[in-house]
Amino acid sequence: MKCPEIPLCPRQRVRFVDSHLHLDASDSPLAVASARAAGVVLLACGVDRETSERVISFATGAPGTVEAFVGVHPSEAEKERDLSWFPQSLERARGAGEVGLDPTYSSTGEGSAQLVAFTAQLGAAERQGAPVQVHSRGAESQVLDVLGSFRTGPLLMHWLEREDVLPAVLQRGYYVSFSPALLYSKKLQRLARRCDPALTLVESDSPVSYGPLGGVHGPALVPSVAFRLAELWGLPPREVLAQTARNALRFLGGDSKG
């Protein structure tokens, strides 16, 4: 099943897209209202069944402003072993996310809850042609091996940090997103310099806060990420904002480059 077209009003001008955040905090209704007023699109991810249902509800109430991604995060895989709900939730959402592997939380080996959840969700995304947001911290090579067995919709490697896997990621046509950590992380800046602007997205990962930036968080930080990319690439900030917004809308559209 191909993803439906994004329900944007012809007069709605998308200023920027926050390609990865979580709308399960108490201030979410205000964040959604502010985004709608500013022409900002939020790609909101679940981490378990409850938060996935919540982002679907937000998206239903704010079409064209919130796009729901549903899934079981690696940190929740041990608790969310029953995934019978996932295919039906995915049918009501834009895509799958945040899904993936992370040895910080539990085993990612053969037969592990994380690996079983990851492959099951990728299988459902493949059947529906849905885009996928992937968490790969500490397991980047294993994640790429697993992804090679599936043909989902477009893939986003959320907050990728491994420079050595970037060539393989870009060769497959996967998107890479950068968070406000780009403003101070030298490693992320090196990675961003090597990234293809046509495969780059920007995100806040809200409600994650950033100590070096004074502990602030939220979608309002996303333009600053785009401005930093512009500096690293030697391009006009307005051009990078427009490029990353186009990339995000293409990511949502269902045409895979992978």
LOMAR-773320 format. One line per field, with one value per atom (N, C-alpha, C): residue number from 0; atom name; x, y, z. Coordinates in nm, 2 decimals. Each point is the difference from the previous one (the first is absolute). Example, Ala and Ser with C-alpha at 12.3 -4.5 7.8 and 13.67 -1.06 7.14 Angstrom:
! LOMAR-773320
nr <- (0|0|0|1|1|1);
atom <- (N|CA|C|N|CA|C);
px <- (1.32|-0.09|0.09|-0.04|0.09|-0.08);
py <- (-0.57|0.12|0.12|0.11|0.11|0.11);
pz <- (0.78|0.00|0.00|-0.07|0.00|0.08);
***
This chain:
! LOMAR-773320
nr <- (0|0|0|1|1|1|2|2|2|3|3|3|4|4|4|5|5|5|6|6|6|7|7|7|8|8|8|9|9|9|10|10|10|11|11|11|12|12|12|13|13|13|14|14|14|15|15|15|16|16|16|17|17|17|18|18|18|19|19|19|20|20|20|21|21|21|22|22|22|23|23|23|24|24|24|25|25|25|26|26|26|27|27|27|28|28|28|29|29|29|30|30|30|31|31|31|32|32|32|33|33|33|34|34|34|35|35|35|36|36|36|37|37|37|38|38|38|39|39|39|40|40|40|41|41|41|42|42|42|43|43|43|44|44|44|45|45|45|46|46|46|47|47|47|48|48|48|49|49|49|50|50|50|51|51|51|52|52|52|53|53|53|54|54|54|55|55|55|56|56|56|57|57|57|58|58|58|59|59|59|60|60|60|61|61|61|62|62|62|63|63|63|64|64|64|65|65|65|66|66|66|67|67|67|68|68|68|69|69|69|70|70|70|71|71|71|72|72|72|73|73|73|74|74|74|75|75|75|76|76|76|77|77|77|78|78|78|79|79|79|80|80|80|81|81|81|82|82|82|83|83|83|84|84|84|85|85|85|86|86|86|87|87|87|88|88|88|89|89|89|90|90|90|91|91|91|92|92|92|93|93|93|94|94|94|95|95|95|96|96|96|97|97|97|98|98|98|99|99|99|100|100|100|101|101|101|102|102|102|103|103|103|104|104|104|105|105|105|106|106|106|107|107|107|108|108|108|109|109|109|110|110|110|111|111|111|112|112|112|113|113|113|114|114|114|115|115|115|116|116|116|117|117|117|118|118|118|119|119|119|120|120|120|121|121|121|122|122|122|123|123|123|124|124|124|125|125|125|126|126|126|127|127|127|128|128|128|129|129|129|130|130|130|131|131|131|132|132|132|133|133|133|134|134|134|135|135|135|136|136|136|137|137|137|138|138|138|139|139|139|140|140|140|141|141|141|142|142|142|143|143|143|144|144|144|145|145|145|146|146|146|147|147|147|148|148|148|149|149|149|150|150|150|151|151|151|152|152|152|153|153|153|154|154|154|155|155|155|156|156|156|157|157|157|158|158|158|159|159|159|160|160|160|161|161|161|162|162|162|163|163|163|164|164|164|165|165|165|166|166|166|167|167|167|168|168|168|169|169|169|170|170|170|171|171|171|172|172|172|173|173|173|174|174|174|175|175|175|176|176|176|177|177|177|178|178|178|179|179|179|180|180|180|181|181|181|182|182|182|183|183|183|184|184|184|185|185|185|186|186|186|187|187|187|188|188|188|189|189|189|190|190|190|191|191|191|192|192|192|193|193|193|194|194|194|195|195|195|196|196|196|197|197|197|198|198|198|199|199|199|200|200|200|201|201|201|202|202|202|203|203|203|204|204|204|205|205|205|206|206|206|207|207|207|208|208|208|209|209|209|210|210|210|211|211|211|212|212|212|213|213|213|214|214|214|215|215|215|216|216|216|217|217|217|218|218|218|219|219|219|220|220|220|221|221|221|222|222|222|223|223|223|224|224|224|225|225|225|226|226|226|227|227|227|228|228|228|229|229|229|230|230|230|231|231|231|232|232|232|233|233|233|234|234|234|235|235|235|236|236|236|237|237|237|238|238|238|239|239|239|240|240|240|241|241|241|242|242|242|243|243|243|244|244|244|245|245|245|246|246|246|247|247|247|248|248|248|249|249|249|250|250|250|251|251|251|252|252|252|253|253|253|254|254|254|255|255|255|256|256|256|257|257|257);
atom <- (N|CA|C|N|CA|C|N|CA|C|N|CA|C|N|CA|C|N|CA|C|N|CA|C|N|CA|C|N|CA|C|N|CA|C|N|CA|C|N|CA|C|N|CA|C|N|CA|C|N|CA|C|N|CA|C|N|CA|C|N|CA|C|N|CA|C|N|CA|C|N|CA|C|N|CA|C|N|CA|C|N|CA|C|N|CA|C|N|CA|C|N|CA|C|N|CA|C|N|CA|C|N|CA|C|N|CA|C|N|CA|C|N|CA|C|N|CA|C|N|CA|C|N|CA|C|N|CA|C|N|CA|C|N|CA|C|N|CA|C|N|CA|C|N|CA|C|N|CA|C|N|CA|C|N|CA|C|N|CA|C|N|CA|C|N|CA|C|N|CA|C|N|CA|C|N|CA|C|N|CA|C|N|CA|C|N|CA|C|N|CA|C|N|CA|C|N|CA|C|N|CA|C|N|CA|C|N|CA|C|N|CA|C|N|CA|C|N|CA|C|N|CA|C|N|CA|C|N|CA|C|N|CA|C|N|CA|C|N|CA|C|N|CA|C|N|CA|C|N|CA|C|N|CA|C|N|CA|C|N|CA|C|N|CA|C|N|CA|C|N|CA|C|N|CA|C|N|CA|C|N|CA|C|N|CA|C|N|CA|C|N|CA|C|N|CA|C|N|CA|C|N|CA|C|N|CA|C|N|CA|C|N|CA|C|N|CA|C|N|CA|C|N|CA|C|N|CA|C|N|CA|C|N|CA|C|N|CA|C|N|CA|C|N|CA|C|N|CA|C|N|CA|C|N|CA|C|N|CA|C|N|CA|C|N|CA|C|N|CA|C|N|CA|C|N|CA|C|N|CA|C|N|CA|C|N|CA|C|N|CA|C|N|CA|C|N|CA|C|N|CA|C|N|CA|C|N|CA|C|N|CA|C|N|CA|C|N|CA|C|N|CA|C|N|CA|C|N|CA|C|N|CA|C|N|CA|C|N|CA|C|N|CA|C|N|CA|C|N|CA|C|N|CA|C|N|CA|C|N|CA|C|N|CA|C|N|CA|C|N|CA|C|N|CA|C|N|CA|C|N|CA|C|N|CA|C|N|CA|C|N|CA|C|N|CA|C|N|CA|C|N|CA|C|N|CA|C|N|CA|C|N|CA|C|N|CA|C|N|CA|C|N|CA|C|N|CA|C|N|CA|C|N|CA|C|N|CA|C|N|CA|C|N|CA|C|N|CA|C|N|CA|C|N|CA|C|N|CA|C|N|CA|C|N|CA|C|N|CA|C|N|CA|C|N|CA|C|N|CA|C|N|CA|C|N|CA|C|N|CA|C|N|CA|C|N|CA|C|N|CA|C|N|CA|C|N|CA|C|N|CA|C|N|CA|C|N|CA|C|N|CA|C|N|CA|C|N|CA|C|N|CA|C|N|CA|C|N|CA|C|N|CA|C|N|CA|C|N|CA|C|N|CA|C|N|CA|C|N|CA|C|N|CA|C|N|CA|C|N|CA|C|N|CA|C|N|CA|C|N|CA|C|N|CA|C|N|CA|C|N|CA|C|N|CA|C|N|CA|C|N|CA|C|N|CA|C|N|CA|C|N|CA|C|N|CA|C|N|CA|C|N|CA|C|N|CA|C|N|CA|C|N|CA|C|N|CA|C|N|CA|C|N|CA|C|N|CA|C|N|CA|C|N|CA|C|N|CA|C|N|CA|C|N|CA|C|N|CA|C|N|CA|C|N|CA|C|N|CA|C|N|CA|C|N|CA|C|N|CA|C|N|CA|C|N|CA|C|N|CA|C|N|CA|C|N|CA|C|N|CA|C|N|CA|C|N|CA|C|N|CA|C|N|CA|C|N|CA|C|N|CA|C|N|CA|C|N|CA|C|N|CA|C|N|CA|C|N|CA|C|N|CA|C|N|CA|C|N|CA|C|N|CA|C|N|CA|C|N|CA|C|N|CA|C|N|CA|C|N|CA|C|N|CA|C|N|CA|C|N|CA|C|N|CA|C|N|CA|C|N|CA|C);
px <- (0.08|-0.08|0.09|-0.02|0.08|-0.06|0.09|-0.04|-0.09|-0.10|-0.08|0.08|-0.05|0.06|-0.01|0.10|-0.01|-0.11|-0.09|-0.12|0.03|0.09|0.03|-0.09|-0.05|-0.09|0.09|-0.05|0.07|0.07|-0.07|0.06|0.09|0.01|0.09|0.14|0.09|0.14|0.08|0.06|0.08|0.13|0.02|0.12|0.12|-0.03|0.10|-0.07|0.07|-0.05|0.09|-0.06|0.08|-0.02|0.10|-0.01|0.00|0.02|0.00|-0.02|-0.11|-0.03|-0.10|-0.02|-0.10|-0.10|-0.13|-0.10|-0.08|0.08|-0.07|0.02|0.05|0.02|-0.12|-0.01|-0.12|-0.02|0.10|-0.02|-0.02|-0.03|-0.02|-0.12|-0.11|-0.11|0.04|0.08|0.05|0.10|0.09|0.10|-0.07|-0.11|-0.07|-0.07|-0.06|-0.07|0.10|0.11|0.11|0.05|0.02|0.05|-0.10|-0.13|-0.10|-0.01|0.01|0.00|0.12|0.11|0.13|0.03|-0.09|0.02|0.12|0.01|0.10|-0.06|0.07|-0.05|0.08|-0.07|0.07|-0.02|0.11|0.00|0.02|-0.11|-0.01|0.01|0.09|0.02|-0.05|-0.05|-0.03|0.12|-0.01|0.11|-0.06|-0.14|-0.07|-0.14|-0.09|-0.14|-0.07|0.02|-0.07|0.04|0.13|0.04|-0.03|0.00|-0.04|-0.14|-0.09|-0.14|-0.02|0.09|-0.01|0.04|0.10|0.05|-0.11|-0.06|-0.11|-0.11|-0.03|-0.11|0.04|0.13|0.04|-0.01|0.05|-0.01|-0.14|-0.09|-0.14|-0.06|0.05|-0.05|0.07|0.11|0.08|0.05|-0.09|0.05|0.09|0.11|0.09|0.10|-0.03|0.10|0.08|-0.08|0.07|-0.02|0.11|0.01|0.04|-0.08|0.02|0.09|0.10|0.08|-0.02|-0.03|-0.02|0.10|0.03|0.10|0.04|0.08|0.06|0.15|0.04|0.14|0.08|0.13|0.08|-0.01|-0.01|-0.01|-0.13|-0.10|-0.13|-0.02|0.09|-0.02|-0.03|0.07|-0.02|-0.15|-0.05|-0.14|-0.11|0.04|-0.10|0.02|-0.01|0.03|-0.12|-0.12|-0.12|-0.02|0.03|-0.01|-0.12|-0.10|-0.11|-0.07|0.01|-0.06|0.07|0.12|0.08|-0.04|-0.03|-0.05|-0.12|-0.10|-0.12|0.03|0.09|0.04|0.08|0.08|0.08|-0.09|-0.11|-0.10|-0.06|0.00|-0.06|0.10|0.13|0.11|0.07|0.09|0.08|0.11|0.06|0.11|0.04|0.11|0.04|0.12|-0.01|0.11|-0.04|0.08|0.14|0.04|0.05|0.04|0.15|0.05|0.14|0.06|0.14|0.07|0.10|0.02|0.09|0.04|0.13|0.04|0.01|-0.02|0.00|-0.11|-0.11|-0.12|-0.01|0.03|-0.01|0.07|0.00|0.07|-0.06|0.08|-0.05|0.04|0.03|0.05|-0.12|0.03|-0.10|-0.10|-0.13|-0.11|-0.03|0.07|-0.02|-0.13|-0.06|-0.12|0.02|0.11|0.03|0.00|0.07|0.01|-0.13|-0.07|-0.13|-0.10|0.00|-0.09|0.04|0.13|0.05|-0.04|0.03|-0.03|-0.15|-0.08|-0.14|-0.06|0.05|-0.05|0.05|0.12|0.05|-0.08|-0.04|-0.09|-0.13|-0.06|-0.13|0.02|0.11|0.02|0.03|0.06|0.03|-0.14|-0.08|-0.13|-0.09|0.02|-0.08|0.07|0.13|0.08|0.02|0.00|0.01|0.14|0.02|0.13|0.03|0.13|0.05|0.10|-0.01|0.10|0.07|0.13|0.09|0.09|0.00|0.10|0.11|0.12|0.11|0.12|-0.01|0.11|0.07|0.13|0.08|-0.02|-0.09|-0.03|-0.01|0.07|-0.02|0.03|0.11|0.03|-0.11|-0.04|-0.11|-0.13|-0.03|-0.13|0.01|0.11|0.01|-0.01|0.06|-0.01|-0.15|-0.08|-0.14|-0.08|0.03|-0.08|0.02|0.12|0.02|-0.09|-0.07|-0.10|-0.14|-0.02|-0.14|0.00|-0.12|-0.02|-0.12|0.02|-0.11|-0.01|-0.08|0.01|0.13|0.01|0.13|0.04|0.13|0.06|0.07|-0.02|0.07|0.09|0.13|0.09|0.00|-0.08|-0.01|0.12|0.06|0.11|0.12|0.04|0.11|0.13|0.09|0.12|0.13|-0.02|0.12|0.04|0.12|0.05|0.04|0.04|0.05|-0.12|-0.12|-0.11|-0.07|0.03|-0.07|0.01|0.11|0.00|-0.10|-0.02|-0.10|-0.14|-0.02|-0.13|-0.04|0.09|-0.03|-0.02|0.09|-0.01|-0.14|-0.06|-0.13|-0.11|0.03|-0.10|-0.08|0.06|-0.07|0.02|-0.10|0.01|0.08|0.06|0.07|-0.05|-0.03|-0.05|0.10|0.00|0.09|-0.09|0.04|-0.07|0.08|-0.05|0.07|0.14|0.03|0.14|0.10|-0.04|0.09|0.06|-0.07|0.05|0.13|0.03|0.12|0.08|-0.05|0.07|0.10|0.13|0.09|-0.02|-0.03|-0.01|-0.12|-0.11|-0.12|0.02|0.08|0.04|0.08|0.09|0.08|-0.09|-0.09|-0.09|-0.09|-0.05|-0.09|0.07|0.13|0.07|0.00|0.00|0.01|-0.14|-0.11|-0.13|-0.05|-0.08|-0.07|-0.11|0.00|-0.11|-0.14|0.00|-0.13|-0.05|0.08|-0.04|0.01|0.00|0.01|-0.12|-0.04|-0.12|0.05|-0.09|0.03|-0.10|0.04|-0.09|0.03|-0.10|0.02|0.02|-0.06|0.00|-0.07|-0.08|-0.07|-0.08|0.00|0.04|0.15|0.08|0.15|0.04|0.08|0.05|0.15|0.06|0.14|0.08|0.08|0.07|0.09|0.08|0.09|-0.08|-0.13|-0.08|-0.09|0.03|-0.08|-0.12|0.00|-0.11|-0.13|0.01|-0.12|-0.04|-0.12|-0.05|-0.12|-0.04|-0.12|0.03|-0.11|0.01|0.06|-0.01|0.06|0.15|0.06|0.15|0.03|-0.09|0.02|0.06|-0.05|0.07|0.15|0.04|0.14|0.08|-0.06|0.07|0.02|-0.10|0.01|0.11|0.00|0.10|0.14|0.02|0.13|0.04|-0.09|0.02|0.04|-0.06|0.03|0.14|0.05|0.14|0.09|-0.03|0.09|0.01|-0.11|-0.01|0.04|0.00|0.03|-0.12|-0.12|-0.12|-0.08|-0.09|-0.09|-0.09|-0.02|-0.09|-0.14|-0.06|-0.13|-0.01|0.11|0.00|0.00|0.08|0.00|-0.13|-0.06|-0.13|-0.10|0.00|-0.09|0.03|0.13|0.05|-0.04|0.02|-0.03|-0.15|-0.08|-0.15|-0.04|0.05|-0.03|0.04|0.12|0.04|-0.10|-0.04|-0.09|-0.14|-0.05|-0.12|0.01|0.12|0.03|0.01|0.06|0.01|-0.14|-0.09|-0.14|-0.08|0.05|-0.08|-0.01|0.09|-0.01|0.09|0.08|0.09|0.14|0.03|0.13|0.11|0.12|0.12|0.09|-0.05|0.08|-0.02);
py <- (-0.12|0.12|0.12|0.09|0.12|0.11|0.07|0.11|0.10|0.05|0.11|0.13|0.08|0.13|0.09|0.08|0.09|0.10|0.01|0.09|0.14|0.07|0.14|0.08|0.11|0.09|0.07|0.03|0.06|0.14|0.07|0.12|-0.01|-0.13|-0.02|0.00|0.08|0.01|-0.06|-0.12|-0.07|0.08|0.05|0.08|-0.10|-0.10|-0.11|-0.12|-0.11|-0.13|-0.05|-0.03|-0.06|-0.15|-0.07|-0.13|-0.11|0.03|-0.10|0.07|-0.03|0.04|-0.09|0.02|-0.08|0.10|-0.02|0.08|-0.07|-0.04|-0.06|0.07|0.13|0.08|0.08|0.06|0.07|0.13|0.05|0.13|-0.03|-0.13|-0.03|0.08|0.01|0.08|0.14|0.07|0.13|-0.01|-0.10|-0.01|-0.02|-0.08|-0.03|0.13|0.07|0.12|0.11|0.01|0.09|-0.04|-0.13|-0.05|0.03|-0.02|0.02|0.15|0.09|0.14|0.05|-0.07|0.04|-0.07|-0.09|-0.08|-0.10|-0.06|-0.09|-0.14|-0.10|-0.14|-0.08|-0.08|-0.08|-0.15|-0.07|-0.14|-0.07|-0.03|-0.05|-0.15|-0.05|-0.14|-0.06|-0.12|-0.07|-0.09|-0.05|-0.09|-0.13|-0.01|-0.12|0.02|-0.10|0.01|0.12|0.04|0.11|0.13|0.03|0.13|0.00|-0.12|-0.01|0.04|-0.04|0.04|0.15|0.05|0.14|0.09|-0.04|0.08|-0.01|-0.12|-0.01|0.09|0.02|0.09|0.14|0.04|0.14|0.02|-0.10|0.02|0.01|-0.07|0.01|0.13|0.06|0.13|0.12|-0.03|0.11|-0.05|-0.03|-0.05|0.10|-0.05|0.09|0.07|-0.01|0.06|-0.12|-0.10|-0.11|-0.13|-0.06|-0.13|-0.11|-0.10|-0.10|-0.11|-0.04|-0.12|-0.09|-0.12|-0.09|-0.11|-0.05|-0.10|-0.03|-0.10|-0.04|0.03|0.09|0.05|-0.12|-0.01|-0.10|-0.01|0.11|0.01|-0.07|-0.01|-0.06|-0.14|-0.06|-0.13|-0.11|0.00|-0.10|0.00|0.12|0.02|-0.02|0.03|0.00|-0.12|-0.12|-0.12|-0.04|0.04|-0.02|0.11|-0.03|0.11|-0.02|-0.07|-0.03|0.13|0.10|0.13|0.08|-0.03|0.09|0.02|-0.11|0.02|0.09|-0.02|0.08|0.15|0.02|0.14|0.06|-0.07|0.05|0.04|-0.07|0.04|0.14|0.04|0.13|0.11|-0.04|0.10|0.03|0.09|0.03|-0.10|-0.05|-0.10|-0.06|-0.08|-0.07|0.07|0.01|0.07|0.04|-0.01|-0.01|-0.15|-0.07|-0.14|-0.02|-0.11|-0.02|-0.09|0.01|-0.08|0.09|-0.03|0.07|-0.09|-0.04|-0.09|0.06|0.14|0.06|-0.05|-0.04|-0.04|-0.15|-0.08|-0.15|-0.06|-0.14|-0.07|0.03|0.00|0.02|-0.13|-0.11|-0.12|-0.08|-0.11|-0.09|-0.04|0.02|-0.04|0.10|0.12|0.10|0.07|0.06|0.07|0.12|0.07|0.11|-0.04|-0.11|-0.04|-0.05|-0.07|-0.05|0.11|0.10|0.12|0.08|0.02|0.08|-0.07|-0.13|-0.07|-0.01|-0.02|0.00|0.13|0.11|0.13|0.04|-0.04|0.02|-0.08|-0.12|-0.09|0.07|0.06|0.06|0.13|0.07|0.12|-0.03|-0.11|-0.05|-0.03|-0.07|-0.04|0.12|0.11|0.12|0.11|-0.03|0.11|0.12|-0.01|0.11|0.05|0.13|0.05|-0.04|0.00|-0.05|0.09|0.03|0.07|-0.10|0.00|-0.11|0.06|-0.07|0.03|-0.11|0.05|-0.10|0.02|0.07|0.03|-0.12|-0.01|-0.11|-0.13|0.00|-0.12|0.03|0.10|0.05|-0.11|-0.07|-0.11|-0.11|-0.04|-0.10|0.05|0.12|0.06|0.00|0.04|0.01|-0.15|-0.09|-0.14|-0.04|0.03|-0.04|0.08|0.13|0.07|-0.05|-0.06|-0.05|-0.11|-0.06|-0.11|0.05|0.13|0.06|0.11|0.01|0.11|0.08|0.09|0.08|0.12|0.10|0.13|0.07|0.13|0.07|-0.02|0.00|-0.02|0.12|0.03|0.11|-0.06|0.02|-0.04|0.12|-0.01|0.11|0.01|0.13|0.03|-0.10|-0.02|-0.09|0.06|-0.08|0.06|-0.07|-0.11|-0.08|0.05|0.07|0.05|-0.11|-0.12|-0.10|-0.07|0.01|-0.07|0.10|0.13|0.10|-0.03|-0.04|-0.03|-0.11|-0.10|-0.11|0.06|0.08|0.06|0.08|0.09|0.09|-0.08|-0.11|-0.08|-0.06|-0.04|-0.06|0.10|0.13|0.10|0.03|-0.04|0.02|0.15|0.05|0.14|0.00|0.11|0.02|0.13|-0.01|0.12|0.05|0.13|0.07|0.07|-0.01|0.06|0.13|0.07|0.12|-0.03|-0.13|-0.03|0.04|0.02|0.04|0.13|0.08|0.14|0.00|-0.11|-0.01|-0.12|-0.11|-0.12|0.00|-0.01|0.00|-0.13|-0.11|-0.12|0.01|0.05|0.02|0.10|0.10|0.10|-0.07|-0.08|-0.07|-0.09|-0.07|-0.09|0.08|0.12|0.08|0.05|0.04|0.05|-0.10|-0.13|-0.11|-0.04|0.05|-0.04|0.06|-0.07|0.05|0.09|0.13|0.09|-0.05|-0.08|-0.05|-0.12|-0.05|-0.11|0.04|0.13|0.05|0.06|-0.04|0.06|0.06|0.08|0.07|-0.04|-0.01|-0.05|0.07|-0.01|0.05|-0.11|-0.12|-0.11|0.04|0.10|0.04|-0.12|-0.01|0.10|-0.01|-0.06|0.00|0.15|0.02|0.14|-0.01|0.12|0.01|0.08|-0.06|0.07|0.11|-0.02|0.10|0.12|-0.02|0.11|0.06|-0.03|0.05|-0.08|-0.13|-0.08|0.02|0.08|0.02|-0.12|0.00|-0.11|0.05|-0.09|0.03|0.04|0.00|0.02|0.14|0.10|0.13|0.00|-0.11|-0.01|-0.05|-0.05|-0.06|0.10|0.12|0.10|0.02|0.00|0.01|-0.11|-0.12|-0.12|0.02|0.05|0.03|0.11|0.10|0.11|-0.05|-0.10|-0.06|-0.08|-0.08|-0.07|0.09|0.12|0.09|0.05|0.03|0.04|-0.12|-0.12|-0.11|-0.03|0.03|-0.03|0.12|0.12|0.12|0.04|-0.02|0.03|0.11|0.07|0.10|-0.08|0.05|-0.06|-0.02|0.10|-0.02|-0.12|-0.02|-0.11|-0.13|-0.01|-0.13|-0.02|0.10|-0.02|-0.06|0.06|-0.05|-0.14|-0.03|-0.13|-0.11|0.03|-0.10|-0.02|0.10|-0.01|-0.09|0.03|-0.08|-0.15|-0.02|-0.14|-0.07|0.07|-0.06|-0.04|0.09|-0.03|-0.11|-0.01|-0.11|-0.14|0.01|-0.11|-0.05|0.09|-0.04|-0.06|0.04|-0.03|-0.14|-0.09|-0.14|-0.05|0.09|-0.04|-0.04|-0.12|-0.05|0.01|0.05|-0.01|-0.11|-0.08|-0.11|-0.12);
pz <- (0.00|0.00|0.00|-0.10|0.00|0.09|0.07|0.09|-0.07|0.06|-0.06|-0.01|-0.09|-0.02|0.13|0.02|0.12|-0.01|0.10|-0.02|0.03|-0.08|0.02|-0.08|0.06|-0.07|-0.11|-0.12|-0.10|0.04|0.10|0.05|0.11|0.06|0.11|-0.04|0.05|-0.03|0.11|-0.03|0.10|0.03|0.11|0.04|0.02|0.08|0.02|0.06|0.00|0.05|0.11|0.12|0.10|-0.02|-0.05|-0.06|0.11|0.13|0.10|0.14|0.06|0.14|0.06|0.13|0.08|0.06|-0.03|0.05|0.11|0.10|0.12|0.13|-0.01|0.11|0.03|0.12|0.04|-0.08|-0.07|-0.07|-0.15|-0.04|-0.14|-0.06|0.06|-0.07|-0.04|0.09|-0.03|-0.12|0.00|-0.10|-0.14|0.00|-0.13|-0.04|0.09|-0.04|-0.06|0.07|-0.05|-0.14|-0.02|-0.13|-0.11|0.03|-0.10|-0.04|0.10|-0.03|-0.08|0.02|-0.06|-0.14|-0.04|-0.12|0.01|0.12|0.03|0.00|-0.06|0.00|0.10|0.08|0.11|-0.03|-0.01|-0.02|0.13|0.06|0.14|0.01|0.08|0.02|0.13|0.00|0.12|0.04|0.12|0.05|0.05|0.01|0.05|-0.05|0.04|-0.05|0.05|0.13|0.05|-0.07|-0.01|-0.06|-0.15|-0.07|-0.14|-0.02|0.09|-0.01|0.02|0.09|0.03|-0.12|-0.07|-0.11|-0.12|-0.01|-0.10|0.03|0.13|0.04|-0.03|0.03|-0.03|-0.15|-0.08|-0.15|-0.05|0.06|-0.04|0.03|0.11|0.03|-0.06|-0.07|-0.06|-0.13|-0.10|-0.13|-0.07|-0.06|-0.07|0.09|0.13|0.10|0.07|0.04|0.07|-0.09|-0.02|-0.07|0.09|0.02|0.11|-0.05|0.08|-0.02|0.12|-0.02|0.11|0.01|0.12|0.01|0.15|0.01|0.13|0.00|0.08|0.02|0.06|-0.03|0.06|0.15|0.06|0.15|0.05|-0.08|0.04|-0.05|-0.07|-0.07|0.10|0.11|0.10|0.06|0.01|0.06|-0.11|-0.12|-0.11|-0.09|0.06|-0.08|-0.09|0.03|-0.08|-0.10|-0.12|-0.11|-0.09|0.05|-0.09|-0.03|0.08|-0.03|-0.11|-0.03|-0.08|-0.14|-0.07|-0.14|-0.02|0.09|-0.01|0.04|0.09|0.04|-0.12|-0.06|-0.12|-0.11|-0.02|-0.11|0.03|0.12|0.04|0.02|-0.03|0.02|-0.13|0.00|-0.11|-0.03|0.11|-0.01|0.13|0.00|0.12|0.06|0.13|0.08|0.14|0.09|-0.01|0.02|-0.09|0.01|-0.03|0.05|-0.02|0.10|0.01|0.10|0.08|0.13|0.08|0.12|0.00|0.11|0.13|0.01|0.13|0.09|-0.06|0.07|0.03|-0.09|0.01|-0.12|0.00|-0.10|-0.14|-0.10|-0.14|-0.08|0.07|-0.07|-0.05|-0.07|-0.06|0.11|-0.04|0.09|0.11|0.00|0.11|-0.03|0.11|-0.02|-0.09|0.00|-0.09|-0.14|-0.03|-0.14|-0.06|0.09|-0.05|-0.03|0.09|-0.02|-0.12|-0.02|-0.11|-0.13|-0.02|-0.12|-0.03|0.11|-0.02|-0.05|0.05|-0.04|-0.14|-0.03|-0.14|-0.10|0.04|-0.09|-0.02|0.10|-0.02|-0.08|0.02|-0.08|-0.15|-0.02|-0.14|-0.07|0.07|-0.06|-0.03|0.08|-0.02|-0.08|-0.03|-0.07|0.08|0.13|0.09|0.02|0.02|0.04|0.14|0.04|0.13|0.06|0.13|0.07|0.09|-0.02|0.06|0.11|0.11|0.11|-0.01|0.00|-0.02|0.09|0.11|0.08|0.06|-0.03|0.05|-0.08|-0.10|-0.08|-0.15|-0.04|-0.14|-0.10|0.01|-0.10|0.00|0.12|0.01|-0.06|0.03|-0.06|-0.15|-0.06|-0.14|-0.06|0.07|-0.05|0.00|0.10|0.01|-0.11|-0.01|-0.10|-0.14|-0.03|-0.13|-0.04|0.09|-0.03|-0.02|0.01|-0.02|-0.10|-0.06|-0.10|0.05|0.09|0.06|-0.09|0.05|-0.06|0.04|-0.03|0.04|0.14|0.02|0.13|0.06|0.12|0.07|0.11|-0.01|0.11|0.10|0.10|0.10|0.08|0.01|0.08|-0.02|-0.12|-0.03|0.05|0.06|0.06|-0.06|-0.06|-0.05|-0.14|0.00|-0.13|-0.10|0.05|-0.09|-0.07|0.05|-0.07|-0.09|0.00|-0.08|-0.15|-0.06|-0.14|-0.04|0.08|-0.03|0.01|0.10|0.03|-0.12|-0.05|-0.11|-0.13|-0.02|-0.12|-0.01|0.11|0.00|-0.02|0.01|-0.02|0.13|0.11|0.13|0.04|0.07|0.05|0.13|0.03|0.13|0.06|0.13|0.07|0.10|0.02|0.10|0.10|0.13|0.11|0.04|0.10|0.05|0.05|0.03|0.04|-0.11|-0.12|-0.11|0.03|0.08|0.03|0.08|0.07|0.08|-0.02|-0.06|-0.01|-0.13|0.03|-0.12|-0.08|0.07|-0.08|-0.09|0.04|-0.08|-0.11|0.03|-0.11|-0.11|0.04|-0.10|-0.09|0.07|-0.08|-0.09|0.05|-0.08|-0.12|0.01|-0.12|-0.11|0.03|-0.10|-0.04|0.05|-0.03|-0.13|-0.07|-0.12|0.04|-0.04|0.04|-0.04|-0.11|-0.05|0.09|0.09|0.09|0.15|0.03|0.13|0.06|0.12|0.07|0.13|0.06|0.13|0.10|0.12|0.11|0.13|0.09|0.14|0.10|-0.03|0.09|0.13|0.00|0.12|0.06|0.13|0.10|0.05|-0.08|0.04|0.01|0.11|0.02|-0.02|-0.02|-0.04|0.10|0.09|0.10|-0.05|-0.10|-0.05|-0.06|-0.03|-0.05|0.11|0.13|0.11|0.04|-0.05|0.03|-0.07|-0.11|-0.08|-0.09|-0.04|-0.09|-0.08|-0.10|-0.07|-0.15|-0.08|-0.15|-0.03|0.09|-0.03|-0.02|0.04|-0.02|-0.15|-0.07|-0.13|-0.10|-0.01|-0.09|0.03|0.13|0.03|-0.05|0.00|-0.06|-0.15|-0.07|-0.14|-0.03|0.09|-0.02|0.02|0.09|0.02|-0.12|-0.05|-0.13|-0.11|-0.01|-0.10|0.01|0.12|0.02|-0.04|0.04|-0.03|-0.15|-0.07|-0.14|-0.09|0.06|-0.08|-0.08|0.05|-0.08|0.08|-0.07|0.07|0.09|0.12|0.10|-0.05|-0.08|-0.05|-0.10|-0.07|-0.10|0.08|0.11|0.08|0.07|0.05|0.06|-0.10|-0.12|-0.11|-0.04|-0.01|-0.05|0.11|0.12|0.11|0.01|-0.02|0.00|-0.12|-0.12|-0.12|0.03|0.06|0.02|0.09|0.11|0.09|-0.06|-0.09|-0.06|-0.10|-0.06|-0.09|0.08|0.11|0.09|0.04|0.02|0.03|-0.12|-0.12|-0.11|-0.05|0.05|-0.03|-0.12|-0.06|-0.11|0.06|0.00|0.06|-0.09|0.05|-0.08|0.04|0.10|0.05|-0.07);
***
